[in-house]
Amino acid sequence: MHYDEQAVSLAREMLLITLKIAAPILGAGLIIGLLVSLVQSITSIQDQTLSFVPKIVAMIAAAALLLPWIVAKLVAYAGQLLSLASGA
């Protein structure tokens, strides 16, 4: 099989951008989850919803704070795709 190097490069860049966008949001959920688990183990409160709600709130807040950066990354990638499509 012969793959176009440009297509492989674009797919690789797409996956890297996806990881860069998802990592801070997932990291916020991870940190809040660890903190809530620590508090739960200290206080012996074992309610599942207690850990779920703060993680969701933290992840939504992280996504809202990072929205301009996320949009800039996606617009730059879309511009790169469109410029390659119009030049082909």
HTML snippet that shows the backbone in 3Dmol.js (N, CA, C, O; Angstrom):
<script src="https://3Dmol.org/build/3Dmol-min.js"></script>
<div id="view" style="width:600px;height:400px;position:relative"></div>
<script>
const pdb = `
ATOM      1  N   MET A   1       0.830  -1.183   0.000  1.00  0.00           N
ATOM      2  CA  MET A   1       0.000   0.000   0.000  1.00  0.00           C
ATOM      3  C   MET A   1       0.876   1.247   0.000  1.00  0.00           C
ATOM      4  O   MET A   1       1.919   1.300   0.651  1.00  0.00           O
ATOM      5  N   HIS A   2       0.428   2.230  -0.736  1.00  0.00           N
ATOM      6  CA  HIS A   2       1.171   3.480  -0.809  1.00  0.00           C
ATOM      7  C   HIS A   2       0.320   4.589  -0.182  1.00  0.00           C
ATOM      8  O   HIS A   2      -0.808   4.838  -0.607  1.00  0.00           O
ATOM      9  N   TYR A   3       0.872   5.235   0.817  1.00  0.00           N
ATOM     10  CA  TYR A   3       0.162   6.309   1.506  1.00  0.00           C
ATOM     11  C   TYR A   3       0.752   7.651   1.103  1.00  0.00           C
ATOM     12  O   TYR A   3       1.962   7.788   0.924  1.00  0.00           O
ATOM     13  N   ASP A   4      -0.109   8.617   0.966  1.00  0.00           N
ATOM     14  CA  ASP A   4       0.342   9.972   0.690  1.00  0.00           C
ATOM     15  C   ASP A   4       0.957  10.535   1.971  1.00  0.00           C
ATOM     16  O   ASP A   4       0.309  10.541   3.017  1.00  0.00           O
ATOM     17  N   GLU A   5       2.174  10.996   1.896  1.00  0.00           N
ATOM     18  CA  GLU A   5       2.885  11.500   3.074  1.00  0.00           C
ATOM     19  C   GLU A   5       2.172  12.693   3.687  1.00  0.00           C
ATOM     20  O   GLU A   5       2.170  12.856   4.907  1.00  0.00           O
ATOM     21  N   GLN A   6       1.574  13.516   2.862  1.00  0.00           N
ATOM     22  CA  GLN A   6       0.865  14.693   3.360  1.00  0.00           C
ATOM     23  C   GLN A   6      -0.372  14.284   4.152  1.00  0.00           C
ATOM     24  O   GLN A   6      -0.678  14.896   5.176  1.00  0.00           O
ATOM     25  N   ALA A   7      -1.086  13.258   3.693  1.00  0.00           N
ATOM     26  CA  ALA A   7      -2.268  12.778   4.412  1.00  0.00           C
ATOM     27  C   ALA A   7      -1.878  12.161   5.748  1.00  0.00           C
ATOM     28  O   ALA A   7      -2.564  12.359   6.750  1.00  0.00           O
ATOM     29  N   VAL A   8      -0.790  11.421   5.764  1.00  0.00           N
ATOM     30  CA  VAL A   8      -0.321  10.824   7.013  1.00  0.00           C
ATOM     31  C   VAL A   8       0.115  11.915   7.988  1.00  0.00           C
ATOM     32  O   VAL A   8      -0.154  11.827   9.186  1.00  0.00           O
ATOM     33  N   SER A   9       0.779  12.926   7.480  1.00  0.00           N
ATOM     34  CA  SER A   9       1.207  14.038   8.320  1.00  0.00           C
ATOM     35  C   SER A   9       0.011  14.787   8.904  1.00  0.00           C
ATOM     36  O   SER A   9       0.019  15.149  10.080  1.00  0.00           O
ATOM     37  N   LEU A  10      -1.009  15.019   8.093  1.00  0.00           N
ATOM     38  CA  LEU A  10      -2.215  15.694   8.584  1.00  0.00           C
ATOM     39  C   LEU A  10      -2.942  14.860   9.627  1.00  0.00           C
ATOM     40  O   LEU A  10      -3.436  15.399  10.617  1.00  0.00           O
ATOM     41  N   ALA A  11      -3.013  13.564   9.418  1.00  0.00           N
ATOM     42  CA  ALA A  11      -3.669  12.686  10.392  1.00  0.00           C
ATOM     43  C   ALA A  11      -2.892  12.673  11.702  1.00  0.00           C
ATOM     44  O   ALA A  11      -3.490  12.691  12.779  1.00  0.00           O
ATOM     45  N   ARG A  12      -1.565  12.643  11.619  1.00  0.00           N
ATOM     46  CA  ARG A  12      -0.735  12.672  12.827  1.00  0.00           C
ATOM     47  C   ARG A  12      -0.934  13.979  13.575  1.00  0.00           C
ATOM     48  O   ARG A  12      -1.061  13.987  14.800  1.00  0.00           O
ATOM     49  N   GLU A  13      -0.961  15.088  12.839  1.00  0.00           N
ATOM     50  CA  GLU A  13      -1.154  16.386  13.471  1.00  0.00           C
ATOM     51  C   GLU A  13      -2.538  16.498  14.102  1.00  0.00           C
ATOM     52  O   GLU A  13      -2.692  17.091  15.169  1.00  0.00           O
ATOM     53  N   MET A  14      -3.551  15.921  13.436  1.00  0.00           N
ATOM     54  CA  MET A  14      -4.902  15.929  13.982  1.00  0.00           C
ATOM     55  C   MET A  14      -4.942  15.188  15.322  1.00  0.00           C
ATOM     56  O   MET A  14      -5.563  15.663  16.273  1.00  0.00           O
ATOM     57  N   LEU A  15      -4.291  14.042  15.399  1.00  0.00           N
ATOM     58  CA  LEU A  15      -4.273  13.280  16.649  1.00  0.00           C
ATOM     59  C   LEU A  15      -3.517  14.024  17.749  1.00  0.00           C
ATOM     60  O   LEU A  15      -3.929  14.002  18.909  1.00  0.00           O
ATOM     61  N   LEU A  16      -2.424  14.675  17.392  1.00  0.00           N
ATOM     62  CA  LEU A  16      -1.673  15.447  18.388  1.00  0.00           C
ATOM     63  C   LEU A  16      -2.480  16.634  18.895  1.00  0.00           C
ATOM     64  O   LEU A  16      -2.462  16.926  20.090  1.00  0.00           O
ATOM     65  N   ILE A  17      -3.182  17.318  18.011  1.00  0.00           N
ATOM     66  CA  ILE A  17      -4.014  18.443  18.434  1.00  0.00           C
ATOM     67  C   ILE A  17      -5.134  17.954  19.345  1.00  0.00           C
ATOM     68  O   ILE A  17      -5.459  18.605  20.337  1.00  0.00           O
ATOM     69  N   THR A  18      -5.720  16.813  19.013  1.00  0.00           N
ATOM     70  CA  THR A  18      -6.768  16.244  19.856  1.00  0.00           C
ATOM     71  C   THR A  18      -6.239  15.941  21.252  1.00  0.00           C
ATOM     72  O   THR A  18      -6.905  16.237  22.243  1.00  0.00           O
ATOM     73  N   LEU A  19      -5.061  15.360  21.338  1.00  0.00           N
ATOM     74  CA  LEU A  19      -4.464  15.068  22.639  1.00  0.00           C
ATOM     75  C   LEU A  19      -4.134  16.343  23.412  1.00  0.00           C
ATOM     76  O   LEU A  19      -4.340  16.408  24.624  1.00  0.00           O
ATOM     77  N   LYS A  20      -3.623  17.353  22.711  1.00  0.00           N
ATOM     78  CA  LYS A  20      -3.286  18.615  23.374  1.00  0.00           C
ATOM     79  C   LYS A  20      -4.527  19.322  23.900  1.00  0.00           C
ATOM     80  O   LYS A  20      -4.480  19.965  24.948  1.00  0.00           O
ATOM     81  N   ILE A  21      -5.634  19.207  23.179  1.00  0.00           N
ATOM     82  CA  ILE A  21      -6.875  19.846  23.620  1.00  0.00           C
ATOM     83  C   ILE A  21      -7.491  19.073  24.785  1.00  0.00           C
ATOM     84  O   ILE A  21      -7.983  19.681  25.736  1.00  0.00           O
ATOM     85  N   ALA A  22      -7.472  17.756  24.725  1.00  0.00           N
ATOM     86  CA  ALA A  22      -8.130  16.943  25.748  1.00  0.00           C
ATOM     87  C   ALA A  22      -7.322  16.852  27.041  1.00  0.00           C
ATOM     88  O   ALA A  22      -7.907  16.717  28.116  1.00  0.00           O
ATOM     89  N   ALA A  23      -6.004  16.923  26.962  1.00  0.00           N
ATOM     90  CA  ALA A  23      -5.161  16.704  28.143  1.00  0.00           C
ATOM     91  C   ALA A  23      -5.446  17.658  29.301  1.00  0.00           C
ATOM     92  O   ALA A  23      -5.589  17.185  30.428  1.00  0.00           O
ATOM     93  N   PRO A  24      -5.538  18.981  29.091  1.00  0.00           N
ATOM     94  CA  PRO A  24      -5.797  19.850  30.246  1.00  0.00           C
ATOM     95  C   PRO A  24      -7.183  19.628  30.864  1.00  0.00           C
ATOM     96  O   PRO A  24      -7.351  19.733  32.079  1.00  0.00           O
ATOM     97  N   ILE A  25      -8.159  19.324  30.031  1.00  0.00           N
ATOM     98  CA  ILE A  25      -9.510  19.100  30.539  1.00  0.00           C
ATOM     99  C   ILE A  25      -9.552  17.805  31.354  1.00  0.00           C
ATOM    100  O   ILE A  25     -10.118  17.773  32.446  1.00  0.00           O
ATOM    101  N   LEU A  26      -8.958  16.754  30.825  1.00  0.00           N
ATOM    102  CA  LEU A  26      -8.906  15.493  31.551  1.00  0.00           C
ATOM    103  C   LEU A  26      -8.019  15.609  32.794  1.00  0.00           C
ATOM    104  O   LEU A  26      -8.298  14.987  33.819  1.00  0.00           O
ATOM    105  N   GLY A  27      -6.969  16.392  32.701  1.00  0.00           N
ATOM    106  CA  GLY A  27      -6.100  16.615  33.862  1.00  0.00           C
ATOM    107  C   GLY A  27      -6.833  17.296  35.005  1.00  0.00           C
ATOM    108  O   GLY A  27      -6.631  16.953  36.170  1.00  0.00           O
ATOM    109  N   ALA A  28      -7.690  18.264  34.673  1.00  0.00           N
ATOM    110  CA  ALA A  28      -8.486  18.922  35.715  1.00  0.00           C
ATOM    111  C   ALA A  28      -9.405  17.920  36.395  1.00  0.00           C
ATOM    112  O   ALA A  28      -9.544  17.936  37.618  1.00  0.00           O
ATOM    113  N   GLY A  29     -10.029  17.053  35.619  1.00  0.00           N
ATOM    114  CA  GLY A  29     -10.889  16.023  36.197  1.00  0.00           C
ATOM    115  C   GLY A  29     -10.106  15.055  37.063  1.00  0.00           C
ATOM    116  O   GLY A  29     -10.590  14.620  38.108  1.00  0.00           O
ATOM    117  N   LEU A  30      -8.899  14.716  36.634  1.00  0.00           N
ATOM    118  CA  LEU A  30      -8.054  13.801  37.397  1.00  0.00           C
ATOM    119  C   LEU A  30      -7.648  14.404  38.733  1.00  0.00           C
ATOM    120  O   LEU A  30      -7.725  13.739  39.766  1.00  0.00           O
ATOM    121  N   ILE A  31      -7.218  15.652  38.716  1.00  0.00           N
ATOM    122  CA  ILE A  31      -6.778  16.308  39.952  1.00  0.00           C
ATOM    123  C   ILE A  31      -7.935  16.449  40.929  1.00  0.00           C
ATOM    124  O   ILE A  31      -7.783  16.155  42.115  1.00  0.00           O
ATOM    125  N   ILE A  32      -9.078  16.892  40.449  1.00  0.00           N
ATOM    126  CA  ILE A  32     -10.247  17.031  41.327  1.00  0.00           C
ATOM    127  C   ILE A  32     -10.687  15.666  41.844  1.00  0.00           C
ATOM    128  O   ILE A  32     -11.069  15.537  43.007  1.00  0.00           O
ATOM    129  N   GLY A  33     -10.635  14.651  40.992  1.00  0.00           N
ATOM    130  CA  GLY A  33     -10.990  13.303  41.427  1.00  0.00           C
ATOM    131  C   GLY A  33     -10.080  12.797  42.530  1.00  0.00           C
ATOM    132  O   GLY A  33     -10.547  12.174  43.484  1.00  0.00           O
ATOM    133  N   LEU A  34      -8.772  13.062  42.409  1.00  0.00           N
ATOM    134  CA  LEU A  34      -7.837  12.657  43.451  1.00  0.00           C
ATOM    135  C   LEU A  34      -8.085  13.399  44.755  1.00  0.00           C
ATOM    136  O   LEU A  34      -8.033  12.808  45.834  1.00  0.00           O
ATOM    137  N   LEU A  35      -8.355  14.703  44.654  1.00  0.00           N
ATOM    138  CA  LEU A  35      -8.632  15.483  45.858  1.00  0.00           C
ATOM    139  C   LEU A  35      -9.906  15.017  46.553  1.00  0.00           C
ATOM    140  O   LEU A  35      -9.936  14.887  47.777  1.00  0.00           O
ATOM    141  N   VAL A  36     -10.947  14.768  45.782  1.00  0.00           N
ATOM    142  CA  VAL A  36     -12.203  14.303  46.363  1.00  0.00           C
ATOM    143  C   VAL A  36     -12.022  12.919  46.976  1.00  0.00           C
ATOM    144  O   VAL A  36     -12.569  12.645  48.044  1.00  0.00           O
ATOM    145  N   SER A  37     -11.274  12.054  46.328  1.00  0.00           N
ATOM    146  CA  SER A  37     -11.008  10.719  46.882  1.00  0.00           C
ATOM    147  C   SER A  37     -10.233  10.814  48.187  1.00  0.00           C
ATOM    148  O   SER A  37     -10.487  10.057  49.124  1.00  0.00           O
ATOM    149  N   LEU A  38      -9.292  11.742  48.246  1.00  0.00           N
ATOM    150  CA  LEU A  38      -8.536  11.947  49.476  1.00  0.00           C
ATOM    151  C   LEU A  38      -9.451  12.415  50.606  1.00  0.00           C
ATOM    152  O   LEU A  38      -9.371  11.912  51.727  1.00  0.00           O
ATOM    153  N   VAL A  39     -10.314  13.375  50.306  1.00  0.00           N
ATOM    154  CA  VAL A  39     -11.260  13.867  51.311  1.00  0.00           C
ATOM    155  C   VAL A  39     -12.222  12.752  51.721  1.00  0.00           C
ATOM    156  O   VAL A  39     -12.553  12.630  52.900  1.00  0.00           O
ATOM    157  N   GLN A  40     -12.670  11.948  50.775  1.00  0.00           N
ATOM    158  CA  GLN A  40     -13.573  10.848  51.088  1.00  0.00           C
ATOM    159  C   GLN A  40     -12.894   9.819  51.987  1.00  0.00           C
ATOM    160  O   GLN A  40     -13.515   9.295  52.913  1.00  0.00           O
ATOM    161  N   SER A  41     -11.640   9.533  51.722  1.00  0.00           N
ATOM    162  CA  SER A  41     -10.961   8.539  52.554  1.00  0.00           C
ATOM    163  C   SER A  41     -10.680   9.080  53.957  1.00  0.00           C
ATOM    164  O   SER A  41     -10.680   8.322  54.927  1.00  0.00           O
ATOM    165  N   ILE A  42     -10.443  10.367  54.064  1.00  0.00           N
ATOM    166  CA  ILE A  42     -10.198  10.966  55.377  1.00  0.00           C
ATOM    167  C   ILE A  42     -11.482  11.003  56.199  1.00  0.00           C
ATOM    168  O   ILE A  42     -11.474  10.709  57.394  1.00  0.00           O
ATOM    169  N   THR A  43     -12.584  11.366  55.545  1.00  0.00           N
ATOM    170  CA  THR A  43     -13.848  11.520  56.280  1.00  0.00           C
ATOM    171  C   THR A  43     -14.703  10.260  56.287  1.00  0.00           C
ATOM    172  O   THR A  43     -15.754  10.244  56.927  1.00  0.00           O
ATOM    173  N   SER A  44     -14.288   9.217  55.604  1.00  0.00           N
ATOM    174  CA  SER A  44     -15.034   7.944  55.508  1.00  0.00           C
ATOM    175  C   SER A  44     -16.403   8.111  54.867  1.00  0.00           C
ATOM    176  O   SER A  44     -17.317   7.335  55.147  1.00  0.00           O
ATOM    177  N   ILE A  45     -16.552   9.104  54.016  1.00  0.00           N
ATOM    178  CA  ILE A  45     -17.787   9.280  53.244  1.00  0.00           C
ATOM    179  C   ILE A  45     -17.565   8.587  51.896  1.00  0.00           C
ATOM    180  O   ILE A  45     -16.650   8.951  51.157  1.00  0.00           O
ATOM    181  N   GLN A  46     -18.384   7.609  51.579  1.00  0.00           N
ATOM    182  CA  GLN A  46     -18.193   6.831  50.357  1.00  0.00           C
ATOM    183  C   GLN A  46     -19.394   6.971  49.423  1.00  0.00           C
ATOM    184  O   GLN A  46     -20.003   5.973  49.038  1.00  0.00           O
ATOM    185  N   ASP A  47     -19.728   8.182  49.068  1.00  0.00           N
ATOM    186  CA  ASP A  47     -20.833   8.427  48.146  1.00  0.00           C
ATOM    187  C   ASP A  47     -20.262   8.624  46.743  1.00  0.00           C
ATOM    188  O   ASP A  47     -19.375   9.455  46.550  1.00  0.00           O
ATOM    189  N   GLN A  48     -20.758   7.872  45.766  1.00  0.00           N
ATOM    190  CA  GLN A  48     -20.230   7.939  44.403  1.00  0.00           C
ATOM    191  C   GLN A  48     -20.524   9.275  43.727  1.00  0.00           C
ATOM    192  O   GLN A  48     -19.700   9.778  42.963  1.00  0.00           O
ATOM    193  N   THR A  49     -21.683   9.846  44.002  1.00  0.00           N
ATOM    194  CA  THR A  49     -22.033  11.111  43.350  1.00  0.00           C
ATOM    195  C   THR A  49     -21.187  12.260  43.874  1.00  0.00           C
ATOM    196  O   THR A  49     -21.045  13.281  43.201  1.00  0.00           O
ATOM    197  N   LEU A  50     -20.631  12.110  45.053  1.00  0.00           N
ATOM    198  CA  LEU A  50     -19.789  13.163  45.614  1.00  0.00           C
ATOM    199  C   LEU A  50     -18.534  13.379  44.781  1.00  0.00           C
ATOM    200  O   LEU A  50     -18.041  14.503  44.696  1.00  0.00           O
ATOM    201  N   SER A  51     -18.012  12.337  44.173  1.00  0.00           N
ATOM    202  CA  SER A  51     -16.824  12.500  43.340  1.00  0.00           C
ATOM    203  C   SER A  51     -17.172  12.862  41.899  1.00  0.00           C
ATOM    204  O   SER A  51     -16.368  13.484  41.203  1.00  0.00           O
ATOM    205  N   PHE A  52     -18.352  12.481  41.454  1.00  0.00           N
ATOM    206  CA  PHE A  52     -18.735  12.709  40.061  1.00  0.00           C
ATOM    207  C   PHE A  52     -19.017  14.181  39.771  1.00  0.00           C
ATOM    208  O   PHE A  52     -18.516  14.719  38.784  1.00  0.00           O
ATOM    209  N   VAL A  53     -19.799  14.830  40.605  1.00  0.00           N
ATOM    210  CA  VAL A  53     -20.224  16.212  40.342  1.00  0.00           C
ATOM    211  C   VAL A  53     -19.045  17.190  40.331  1.00  0.00           C
ATOM    212  O   VAL A  53     -18.953  17.993  39.403  1.00  0.00           O
ATOM    213  N   PRO A  54     -18.135  17.163  41.320  1.00  0.00           N
ATOM    214  CA  PRO A  54     -17.010  18.114  41.245  1.00  0.00           C
ATOM    215  C   PRO A  54     -16.115  17.901  40.019  1.00  0.00           C
ATOM    216  O   PRO A  54     -15.586  18.864  39.464  1.00  0.00           O
ATOM    217  N   LYS A  55     -15.945  16.646  39.597  1.00  0.00           N
ATOM    218  CA  LYS A  55     -15.124  16.394  38.408  1.00  0.00           C
ATOM    219  C   LYS A  55     -15.760  17.001  37.166  1.00  0.00           C
ATOM    220  O   LYS A  55     -15.076  17.618  36.349  1.00  0.00           O
ATOM    221  N   ILE A  56     -17.066  16.827  37.027  1.00  0.00           N
ATOM    222  CA  ILE A  56     -17.762  17.400  35.871  1.00  0.00           C
ATOM    223  C   ILE A  56     -17.680  18.919  35.888  1.00  0.00           C
ATOM    224  O   ILE A  56     -17.444  19.542  34.853  1.00  0.00           O
ATOM    225  N   VAL A  57     -17.873  19.514  37.051  1.00  0.00           N
ATOM    226  CA  VAL A  57     -17.803  20.976  37.164  1.00  0.00           C
ATOM    227  C   VAL A  57     -16.400  21.475  36.816  1.00  0.00           C
ATOM    228  O   VAL A  57     -16.251  22.469  36.105  1.00  0.00           O
ATOM    229  N   ALA A  58     -15.378  20.788  37.314  1.00  0.00           N
ATOM    230  CA  ALA A  58     -13.998  21.198  37.026  1.00  0.00           C
ATOM    231  C   ALA A  58     -13.677  21.051  35.546  1.00  0.00           C
ATOM    232  O   ALA A  58     -12.993  21.901  34.975  1.00  0.00           O
ATOM    233  N   MET A  59     -14.157  19.995  34.925  1.00  0.00           N
ATOM    234  CA  MET A  59     -13.875  19.787  33.507  1.00  0.00           C
ATOM    235  C   MET A  59     -14.601  20.811  32.638  1.00  0.00           C
ATOM    236  O   MET A  59     -14.050  21.279  31.642  1.00  0.00           O
ATOM    237  N   ILE A  60     -15.825  21.160  33.006  1.00  0.00           N
ATOM    238  CA  ILE A  60     -16.559  22.194  32.261  1.00  0.00           C
ATOM    239  C   ILE A  60     -15.877  23.551  32.443  1.00  0.00           C
ATOM    240  O   ILE A  60     -15.758  24.322  31.491  1.00  0.00           O
ATOM    241  N   ALA A  61     -15.430  23.840  33.671  1.00  0.00           N
ATOM    242  CA  ALA A  61     -14.739  25.106  33.917  1.00  0.00           C
ATOM    243  C   ALA A  61     -13.427  25.177  33.137  1.00  0.00           C
ATOM    244  O   ALA A  61     -13.097  26.220  32.571  1.00  0.00           O
ATOM    245  N   ALA A  62     -12.684  24.077  33.104  1.00  0.00           N
ATOM    246  CA  ALA A  62     -11.423  24.054  32.346  1.00  0.00           C
ATOM    247  C   ALA A  62     -11.694  24.245  30.858  1.00  0.00           C
ATOM    248  O   ALA A  62     -10.967  24.973  30.182  1.00  0.00           O
ATOM    249  N   ALA A  63     -12.730  23.596  30.348  1.00  0.00           N
ATOM    250  CA  ALA A  63     -13.067  23.750  28.927  1.00  0.00           C
ATOM    251  C   ALA A  63     -13.488  25.188  28.629  1.00  0.00           C
ATOM    252  O   ALA A  63     -13.130  25.733  27.586  1.00  0.00           O
ATOM    253  N   ALA A  64     -14.242  25.803  29.532  1.00  0.00           N
ATOM    254  CA  ALA A  64     -14.677  27.185  29.318  1.00  0.00           C
ATOM    255  C   ALA A  64     -13.490  28.152  29.349  1.00  0.00           C
ATOM    256  O   ALA A  64     -13.419  29.086  28.551  1.00  0.00           O
ATOM    257  N   LEU A  65     -12.566  27.917  30.275  1.00  0.00           N
ATOM    258  CA  LEU A  65     -11.393  28.791  30.362  1.00  0.00           C
ATOM    259  C   LEU A  65     -10.453  28.619  29.167  1.00  0.00           C
ATOM    260  O   LEU A  65      -9.815  29.576  28.728  1.00  0.00           O
ATOM    261  N   LEU A  66     -10.375  27.413  28.655  1.00  0.00           N
ATOM    262  CA  LEU A  66      -9.463  27.131  27.536  1.00  0.00           C
ATOM    263  C   LEU A  66     -10.122  27.292  26.167  1.00  0.00           C
ATOM    264  O   LEU A  66      -9.484  27.048  25.143  1.00  0.00           O
ATOM    265  N   LEU A  67     -11.372  27.695  26.141  1.00  0.00           N
ATOM    266  CA  LEU A  67     -12.097  27.779  24.870  1.00  0.00           C
ATOM    267  C   LEU A  67     -11.404  28.660  23.824  1.00  0.00           C
ATOM    268  O   LEU A  67     -11.328  28.244  22.668  1.00  0.00           O
ATOM    269  N   PRO A  68     -10.900  29.844  24.157  1.00  0.00           N
ATOM    270  CA  PRO A  68     -10.209  30.635  23.117  1.00  0.00           C
ATOM    271  C   PRO A  68      -8.991  29.911  22.537  1.00  0.00           C
ATOM    272  O   PRO A  68      -8.756  29.966  21.330  1.00  0.00           O
ATOM    273  N   TRP A  69      -8.225  29.240  23.383  1.00  0.00           N
ATOM    274  CA  TRP A  69      -7.057  28.498  22.927  1.00  0.00           C
ATOM    275  C   TRP A  69      -7.470  27.309  22.058  1.00  0.00           C
ATOM    276  O   TRP A  69      -6.839  27.026  21.040  1.00  0.00           O
ATOM    277  N   ILE A  70      -8.528  26.619  22.467  1.00  0.00           N
ATOM    278  CA  ILE A  70      -9.022  25.472  21.703  1.00  0.00           C
ATOM    279  C   ILE A  70      -9.488  25.919  20.320  1.00  0.00           C
ATOM    280  O   ILE A  70      -9.161  25.291  19.312  1.00  0.00           O
ATOM    281  N   VAL A  71     -10.248  26.999  20.280  1.00  0.00           N
ATOM    282  CA  VAL A  71     -10.755  27.509  19.000  1.00  0.00           C
ATOM    283  C   VAL A  71      -9.603  27.943  18.107  1.00  0.00           C
ATOM    284  O   VAL A  71      -9.629  27.692  16.902  1.00  0.00           O
ATOM    285  N   ALA A  72      -8.594  28.591  18.678  1.00  0.00           N
ATOM    286  CA  ALA A  72      -7.443  29.028  17.884  1.00  0.00           C
ATOM    287  C   ALA A  72      -6.722  27.826  17.270  1.00  0.00           C
ATOM    288  O   ALA A  72      -6.341  27.863  16.101  1.00  0.00           O
ATOM    289  N   LYS A  73      -6.536  26.763  18.055  1.00  0.00           N
ATOM    290  CA  LYS A  73      -5.891  25.550  17.530  1.00  0.00           C
ATOM    291  C   LYS A  73      -6.705  24.942  16.397  1.00  0.00           C
ATOM    292  O   LYS A  73      -6.150  24.570  15.363  1.00  0.00           O
ATOM    293  N   LEU A  74      -8.022  24.839  16.588  1.00  0.00           N
ATOM    294  CA  LEU A  74      -8.871  24.221  15.577  1.00  0.00           C
ATOM    295  C   LEU A  74      -8.984  25.070  14.318  1.00  0.00           C
ATOM    296  O   LEU A  74      -9.033  24.531  13.213  1.00  0.00           O
ATOM    297  N   VAL A  75      -9.026  26.381  14.469  1.00  0.00           N
ATOM    298  CA  VAL A  75      -9.091  27.263  13.300  1.00  0.00           C
ATOM    299  C   VAL A  75      -7.786  27.196  12.508  1.00  0.00           C
ATOM    300  O   VAL A  75      -7.809  27.188  11.277  1.00  0.00           O
ATOM    301  N   ALA A  76      -6.654  27.149  13.204  1.00  0.00           N
ATOM    302  CA  ALA A  76      -5.368  27.041  12.510  1.00  0.00           C
ATOM    303  C   ALA A  76      -5.286  25.725  11.743  1.00  0.00           C
ATOM    304  O   ALA A  76      -4.801  25.694  10.612  1.00  0.00           O
ATOM    305  N   TYR A  77      -5.754  24.649  12.347  1.00  0.00           N
ATOM    306  CA  TYR A  77      -5.712  23.356  11.664  1.00  0.00           C
ATOM    307  C   TYR A  77      -6.678  23.340  10.479  1.00  0.00           C
ATOM    308  O   TYR A  77      -6.343  22.819   9.415  1.00  0.00           O
ATOM    309  N   ALA A  78      -7.862  23.901  10.654  1.00  0.00           N
ATOM    310  CA  ALA A  78      -8.828  23.961   9.560  1.00  0.00           C
ATOM    311  C   ALA A  78      -8.293  24.821   8.411  1.00  0.00           C
ATOM    312  O   ALA A  78      -8.485  24.483   7.243  1.00  0.00           O
ATOM    313  N   GLY A  79      -7.633  25.914   8.734  1.00  0.00           N
ATOM    314  CA  GLY A  79      -7.008  26.745   7.712  1.00  0.00           C
ATOM    315  C   GLY A  79      -5.941  26.003   6.943  1.00  0.00           C
ATOM    316  O   GLY A  79      -5.822  26.147   5.727  1.00  0.00           O
ATOM    317  N   GLN A  80      -5.166  25.209   7.656  1.00  0.00           N
ATOM    318  CA  GLN A  80      -4.136  24.398   7.003  1.00  0.00           C
ATOM    319  C   GLN A  80      -4.792  23.366   6.059  1.00  0.00           C
ATOM    320  O   GLN A  80      -4.323  23.164   4.939  1.00  0.00           O
ATOM    321  N   LEU A  81      -5.856  22.728   6.510  1.00  0.00           N
ATOM    322  CA  LEU A  81      -6.552  21.766   5.658  1.00  0.00           C
ATOM    323  C   LEU A  81      -7.142  22.420   4.431  1.00  0.00           C
ATOM    324  O   LEU A  81      -7.031  21.889   3.326  1.00  0.00           O
ATOM    325  N   LEU A  82      -7.772  23.577   4.614  1.00  0.00           N
ATOM    326  CA  LEU A  82      -8.399  24.269   3.472  1.00  0.00           C
ATOM    327  C   LEU A  82      -7.360  24.769   2.467  1.00  0.00           C
ATOM    328  O   LEU A  82      -7.587  24.748   1.257  1.00  0.00           O
ATOM    329  N   SER A  83      -6.226  25.215   2.987  1.00  0.00           N
ATOM    330  CA  SER A  83      -5.186  25.693   2.062  1.00  0.00           C
ATOM    331  C   SER A  83      -4.612  24.522   1.246  1.00  0.00           C
ATOM    332  O   SER A  83      -4.272  24.685   0.074  1.00  0.00           O
ATOM    333  N   LEU A  84      -4.511  23.381   1.856  1.00  0.00           N
ATOM    334  CA  LEU A  84      -4.034  22.210   1.130  1.00  0.00           C
ATOM    335  C   LEU A  84      -5.081  21.711   0.124  1.00  0.00           C
ATOM    336  O   LEU A  84      -4.742  21.255  -0.968  1.00  0.00           O
ATOM    337  N   ALA A  85      -6.357  21.808   0.513  1.00  0.00           N
ATOM    338  CA  ALA A  85      -7.422  21.364  -0.384  1.00  0.00           C
ATOM    339  C   ALA A  85      -7.554  22.281  -1.593  1.00  0.00           C
ATOM    340  O   ALA A  85      -7.808  21.813  -2.703  1.00  0.00           O
ATOM    341  N   SER A  86      -7.383  23.578  -1.386  1.00  0.00           N
ATOM    342  CA  SER A  86      -7.511  24.505  -2.516  1.00  0.00           C
ATOM    343  C   SER A  86      -6.297  24.449  -3.427  1.00  0.00           C
ATOM    344  O   SER A  86      -6.397  24.752  -4.616  1.00  0.00           O
ATOM    345  N   GLY A  87      -5.145  24.063  -2.878  1.00  0.00           N
ATOM    346  CA  GLY A  87      -3.934  23.969  -3.684  1.00  0.00           C
ATOM    347  C   GLY A  87      -3.818  22.657  -4.441  1.00  0.00           C
ATOM    348  O   GLY A  87      -2.998  22.530  -5.351  1.00  0.00           O
ATOM    349  N   ALA A  88      -4.631  21.689  -4.068  1.00  0.00           N
ATOM    350  CA  ALA A  88      -4.509  20.380  -4.709  1.00  0.00           C
ATOM    351  C   ALA A  88      -5.264  20.261  -6.004  1.00  0.00           C
ATOM    352  O   ALA A  88      -5.239  19.207  -6.639  1.00  0.00           O
TER     353      ALA A  88
END
`;
const viewer = $3Dmol.createViewer("view");
viewer.addModel(pdb, "pdb");
viewer.setStyle({}, {cartoon: {color: "spectrum"}});
viewer.zoomTo();
viewer.render();
</script>
